[in-house]
Amino acid sequence: MQHVWSSRYTFILAAVGSAVGLGNIWKFPYITGEYGGGVFIFAYIICICLIGIPIMLAELALGRRGRQSPVNTMQQLAQEAGAHPAWGIIGWSGMVAGCLILSYYSVVAGEVMAYSFRAGSGVFNQQSVDGVKGIFSALASDPEKLLAWHTLFMALTILSVAKGVKGGLEKTVVFLMPALFIILIFLVINAMGSGGFEKALHFMFTPDTDKFFYARNELGQYLMDADANKIFTWKPMMVAMGHAFFTLSLGMGAIMMYGSYLNRYVSIGKMTLVIVSLDTLVALLAGLAIFPLVFANGLNPAAGPGLIFETLPLAFGNMQGGVFIGTLFFVLLFFAALSSAISLIEPTVAWLIESRNFRRIEATVWTGTIVWFIGLATIFSMTGTTLRDILQNIFSFIGLGDIELKHSFVKYNLFQIIDFFTASILLPVGGLLIAVFAGWIMQQDSTENEFSFRKPYLYTLWRVMVRYVSPILVAIVFLNIVGLVRF
Ligand code: TRP
């Protein structure tokens, strides 16, 4: 039986739930500050318009036309267009990407859950910088604790997905998303009174063109060429594009899956605008909730997981009502993560049901268990194990003794490798293929029908975007990321 969303409202909540996640609340505020505030936001919005919106329209249209999991949708649409069934690869790579992303997403979400309790217990009160660092490293270096939280998060994800679209997914997002918005608005209002609001506005919105256009080293100093001129870099542009993909959950069939449950009469164009606007709004509000506290406490809006797990707890520990606000913040982050997690496994679950005759509960438990297992790789990474450690251990086990591993790649841990492989390779490639398929392979009638835009120029605009603009831009990012071209 084909599921359909109960209403367009629940579809919007589910799609926004997928889009709004750790990416918005943790990553966006930081990269915005890092790459020049207002200029970065401008570049990001351009990417959302030129890549995000056209590809989201394509995913929703493909999904609704195929009405199945991404693998079967793609195969069917390929057949319909007289193309090779190998286009099903979009669905396959999407399932792999979804499971891999969820494997680390769940571990980080587990840390977020742990932090809800820590914040609630008041351990951050009056802590020093070293104190909060110690609390975080105690968690990150304790594999059993990480495992327990990861297991709990996966169990909650399985529970939400196993009950089906109407009984599970919808019920979960109908509760989570409004709660998330209320908490977020409350946190922004709280941040306005913290004393750091103006500095935060300045940090986020004042265009700093130098930070956007010129290269810096790890210490934040500008690199100079022989004539003492700053060196131009494309990296912030690339970061903006990559983030546009990740934050809108594009490139792996999650949105296609949600589109397949969409009623025939809903306007895909309007839905896309609502989803994209809400996702961007949440990202901006998250920055306005976080940075004022950081500045009010004279802290550094630094990089990495440190912002959420070290800097913010320090701020919570040293402000009025910090126990309450801190707990709310981590609960918010947990809600955002859970509604994204659901969308990461739904394509695989749906495929198992359709093509392998699984019952939904079996499909969910199997997929969840595999993801849980892959998550162990991230847990070991958190505790400091790099690829070098693993390889050296294997080599010495098979009797090759101490081989020196020189390649710089081995200094990364499995978490970083999985993150790079999914976010920087599978998603852009998936998005590129989706754009090419929708723009070049599918018949014009099929897509035109699916959108039923009132104004004909909107369709033409989409078609130009999806045929030329988005694929070329994505190809540039992708080639740049894998290092085949360097700007
Ligand atoms: N969009 C989510 C975030 O910003 C993460 C996410 C959920 C995702 N589903 C996805 C990313 C599918 C890529 C593909 O955190």
Residues whose N, C-alpha, C, O or C-beta is under 5 A from the ligand:
A	BS01	LIG	S18 A19 V20 G21 L22 G23 N24 F245 F246 T247 L248 S249 L250 M252 A254 S340 S343 L344
